[in-house]
Amino acid sequence: MEGSPDFETLDVEAANGWLTVWFNSPENRNALTTERARELTSLCKVLVASQAIRGVVFRGRGGVFCAGGDLKSFGRMLSGDAGYDEIRDLSLAGAEMFDAIYALPQYTIMAVEGAAMAGGLGMVCLGDHVIATGDTTFALSEVRIGLTPVQIAPFIIQRLGPRVGRSLMLTGARLDASEALSMGLVDSVVENAEALTASIDAQKKLLAGAAPGAVAAIKAQIARLPFQSRSEQKHAAADSFAKQMLSDEAREGIGAFAQKRKPNWTGE
């Protein structure tokens, strides 16, 4: 992708207006290492300014999505190699990564296989659409090793609600794919990796009809809603609607509807 730096922990593939981001270390179950968090944040900064990319798929190599934090790194911290300030800064860097993915203007798909644990489950909650294979296991396992899922808590609560989110964070309970589907953590469950790819392609086809600027505006509005009063919500929505109504995108979309043709963003 143009303007994208070289990455060591990510494989990045661009095709037909979509970017697939692969976590490429199955030997450690695609753990959220400090370097991977840094590279994901850097990638998001490029994507925010990219009009060529309409959607982003996040996926893990080796049949596993992400097993959460890097436990080897945690072990080094416990041995005295890191102090309070360094650990706090590490946590804030993780928060920056989660915020950056959540704030992407593009449509995001989390394609989940094998396991989504701890921070990996937190990343699942950032997606606009989540697809999982039937053999996937989910858990917020932090409490099981004496830690807390605090940086991902807002996203967990937003996706699952306080009752379910609270239960998962406090117990560290494991979920299978069918349980994750029933509680709304995932949007669909497929049989295997081949079916996962087919489901991703179906989502891409569905999104082709959606105007990219409108998608970005809706995502930005949704992200702001919890922090606004009702008055602020109304005025921000009115500003967003007026800007979009006067955009070239709206002129094209309304014109295409009147002329009974596909708008130019569909690629058809």
N, C-alpha and C positions, 0 to 999 in steps of 0.2 A: 504494500500500500504506500502511495506517495506520501512522503513526509514522515513515515514511521521509522523509528530507530530500530536497530538490530536488537533482537531479544535472545536470551539464553534459556529462559524458563517457559517461553511461549512459542508455539508455531502459529503463524498468522497467514491465513489464506484468503485472498480476495477474489471474488468472481460474481459477475452480474449484479453489482451493487450491494453485495452481502459480504461480510467478513466473518470467517470462522476462526475463533481463537481457541487453540488447543493447549491445555496444560500438558507439558511434555516430559514429566518425570514419573512414570508409573512405578519406578523402583521405590519411591517413597510415597506411593499412592497419591501423587500430585498434591503434596502438602502445600499449604500456604506459607512458604518461606518468606523471609524478609525481602529477598530479591524478586520473588514472584509478585509480591504486593507492590513493590516499587515499579516493576515493569507494567503491571496492570494499570497503575495510576498514570504512568507516562503514556501508555497507549490511549487511555481515555481522553487525555488532554489533546491528542491528535484527532481523535474521533469527533470531539465536540466541534471542531472547526471544519470537518469534512462533510461536504454536501454530496459527494459521490457514493458514500456508504449509506444505505437505507436501513440496514438491519445487521445485528451482530449475534452470532451463535457462540456460546461458551460450552466447551466440551473437554473431556479428559482422555488422554491416550491410555491405552492398555486396559480399556473396559472399566475404568473407575473415574468418577468425576473429581472428587476432592475429599481427602480424609481430614481436612482441618489444619490446625497449626502444626508447625514443625517440632515434634516432641524432642528431637535431638538438640535443637536449639534451646528449648525450654530446660533441658537437662544441664546444659552449659551455664545457663543463668543461675540455676539452683546451686551450682558448684562454686558460686562466688564470682563468676566472670562478669556479672552485670549488677549494677546498683539500681536503686529505686527510680532515679531519673531516666536512666537508659531504658528500663522496662516500660516506664510510662510513655516515653517517646515512641517506643515500638508499638504500643497499643494505639497511640494517636495516628501513626502511619497506617495501621490497619484500618482505622476509621476513615482516613482519607481515601483509601482504596474503595471501601464499600460505598462511600458517598459518591465517588467518581463514577462507579458503574451504575448506581441507581440514577444519577443525573444525566446519563447519556440521552441525547435527543433521538437516537435511533431506537427502533423496536428491538428488544433483546429476547433471545430464546436461551434458556438453560436446558441443555440436553444431558440428562443425568443417567449414568450407568453405575452399577456396582455398589458405590457408597457415596453418600453426601453426609459427612460427619462434622459436627462442631461448626467452625467457620465455613466449611463447605456447604452445610445446610443454610447458614446465613447467606451465602452467595446465591443459593437457590431462590431465596426470598426476594432477591433484587430483580428477578426476571419478569418481563411482561408476559411471557408464556413459558411454562415449564412442562417438559416431556420427560418421562422416566421409563426405563425398562422394568419389567416385572420383577427382576431379581435384585433391585436396588434396596439398600438398607439406609435408613435415615436416623440420625440421633444428634441431640445436643448433649454431647458426652462430657462437657467440661466439668460438671459437678462430680463426675465419676473419678476424676483425677485431682480434685481439690481446687479447680479453677472456676471462673465465672464467664458466661457468654455476654458480657456487658456491652461490647461495641456493636454486636449484631442484634441485641435485644429490641431496639426500635423497629427494625425491619421484620423481625419475627412477629412482634405484636401487630404491626400493620397488616401483615399478610394473614395471620391466623387468628387475630383477636386476643384479648388479654387472658381469657380463660384457658384456651388451648395452649397459647404461647407460654403462659406461666407454668402450666403443668409440665410441658416438655423441658423447659429450662431448669425447673426445680428437681425433676426426677431423673433426667438423662435417659428416659425410656427410648427403646429402639422401635422403629416403625418399619413395616414392609411397604411396598409400593401401593398396595390396595388401601391400607390405612392412610397413607399420605394423600391419596386421591380423595378419600371420603372426607377428610378434614380440610381440603382445599390447598394443601401445600403444593401439590402438582395438579396440572390441568388435564393431563391424559397419561395413560399407561399403555405401553406397547410391548410386544413380545420379546424383541431382541434388537441388536444393534442395526440390523438391516431395516427393520421396521421403524427404528428411531430416525434414521436418515430419511426414510420416506415421509415420516410425519413432519420433519423439519422442512422438507421440500413443499409439502402441502401448506404449511404456514407461510412460506415465502410467496407462494402463489396467491394465497388469500390477501397478504399484505400489499401485493402489487397494485391493488385497486385503491389503496389508501394514500392520500396526499402526504408526502413526507413532512412538509412544513406544518400541516395540521396535526400530524402525529406528535411532532416535537412540541407544539404548543400545548396539546392536551397533557402530555407527560409533565411539562413544566408546571401547569396549573395544578395537577394532582399532587405533585410534590410540595406545593406551597399551602394547600388547603388546611392541613392540621395546625398551621401556625398563624392563621388569619382569623380575625373576627368575621362575623357574617357580613358586616358592612364592607370590610376589606375584600372578602370573597366576591361580592357582587361587583364592586368597582374594578377589581383586577380581571374578572371574567369579561366585563364590558370592554375593557381596553384590549384584551386578547382577541375578542370577537371582531372588534372594529378593525384592528390591524390585519387580521386574517381575511376579512371581507374585502379589504382594499388591496390585497396582495395579488401578484401575478398568478399565483397558484389558484386562488379562488376564481379569478377571471377565466382561467383555462378550464377549471372544473365545471363551472356553471355554463360556460360556452359549449363544452363538450356534451353536457347533458342536453342542452337545447338543440344541438346538432346531431344528437343520437350517435355519438362516436365515443371511443375510449379517450380519456385524457392522456396527455403526453407522458405522464409519469408511470404509466403502466408498462411501457416497453412494447406495447402491441400496436 
